[in-house]
Amino acid sequence: MRLFVIFIALLGVSALQEAGNRSVTPTSWEWSDFWLLRLLVNLLGYATIFIPGYLIIRYLRRTKYNETASPGKLQKLAVLCVFGKEQHVSLEEGSGKSTPSSPSPSKSEEPLFKSAVRLVSCFAGLQISYLTWGVLQERIMTIEYGYSEDQPGEFFKDSQFLVFVNRILAFMIALLVVFFRPQPPHTAPLYKYSFSSFSNIMSSWCQYEALKFVSFPTQVLAKASKVIPVMLMGKVVSKKTYQYHEYVTALMISVGLSMFLLTSGDVTRHRDSVTTTSGLIMLVGYMLFDSFTSNWQDELFHKYKMSSIQMMAGVNMFSCLLTSISLIEQGGFIDSAAFMIRHPEFLFDAIILSICSAVGQLFIFYTISQYGAVVFVIIMTIRQGFAILLSCVIYGHPVTVIGVLGILVIFAALFLRIYASHRQRLLKRAAASAGSKI
């Protein structure tokens, strides 16, 4: 919380400095275009949920409501939201042994081929769904709906409405799966999903706004080095420890991807971009919020042994709540509905976009639950290089020698990581078998 307050304060100082340095007339620049004002409006909308929720949770915990609540449905819902459900364990007094419902077999016992096929499936699913999602998102935000030779078209500008549509469909799909497919007992307090929902929303906002204030090479370097902040955040959130080869491979992936992306044709098309203080701070905010999101979800998976579908339902429930309140207060639903009426083809594009987003989320939560936050971020980081490589193949853009070296560095890092992880599992298995013989 203190880091978030410091982040907002730094944004405010840098924003006011840059607003004072703008060489534009008052008529050409409106306060509605001021990004800090838009951020504050969004935060006020979220505060209408978080502040009452915090006060209610604090009161129920102080009064130990879970011990005095009556068996009514509303009371049970309040206990589930604030306290969750206790895990049913068989505990022998004084023995110190407990037998909770055990999770799935350890992945260290899984055959290497089966584990590799599972990981490749996650990689392919994430690549296909989010590459398609990116193309559709660019189409929605860049084409002029209703354009013809007789009349000009208009752009759709409310990206927060698209976030809401994506989240509401994913939430509905997750609920259907939860109701019709057996799930493990859900024990986590529901309010804990709100943390990753809020950080996900904030990371998306910082990412989009940062693109207006930083140069393209700066964006590339930041996105290519996402693995390292995720590992550092894992030490803060989950007290994780990483092996030396994990840090080395993370650095190799960041360097290799930077070499490839910085030598692509996109750099020459963004030479006029300038990096500002606000842009750098928002870029840091994006990386912090984004690394917290995956690590917090990873922590919930390990602590409460929930399924990926349950995680998907919980996170999207709060995302829908936060974005809908903000849209209602800013009139976003009315404006977007009017746009749909004027341009029915936009509704079709939004539905297809939401389907791709929902499918992508299925792979996201499953990947985090099976392999953790770091592996997931590595896959999503490589996705950026894969997208540009695919563009080079389709449109015939040349790949420089440095770019090829960068690709080789990435593959070398991945093979090194796979080899080191497999060797570590073999050593653990050998140590366990030696201990059992003794």
Secondary structure, DSSP 8 states (H G I E B T S, - for coil): -HHHHHHHHHHHHHHHHHHHT--S-TTT--GGG-HHHHHHHHHHHHHHHHHHHHHHHHHHHHTTHHHH--SSHHHHHHHHHHT------EE-TTT--EE----S--GGGS-HHHHHHHHHHHHHHHHHHHHHHHHHHHHHHHS-BT--SSS--B----HHHHHHHHHHHHHHHHHHHHHHS------S-GGGHHHHHHHHHHHHHHHHHHTTTS-HHHHHHHHHTTHHHHHHHHHHHS-----HHHHHHHHHHHHHHHHHHHTSTTTGGGTT----HHHHHHHHHHHHHHHHHHHHHHHHHHHH---HHHHHHHHHHHHHHHHHHHHHHHTHHHHHHHHHHH-HHHHHHHHHHHHHHHHHHHHHHHHHHHHHHHHHHHHHHHHHHHHHHHHHHHHT----HHHHHHHHHHHHHHHHHHHHHHHHHHHHHHHHHHHHH-
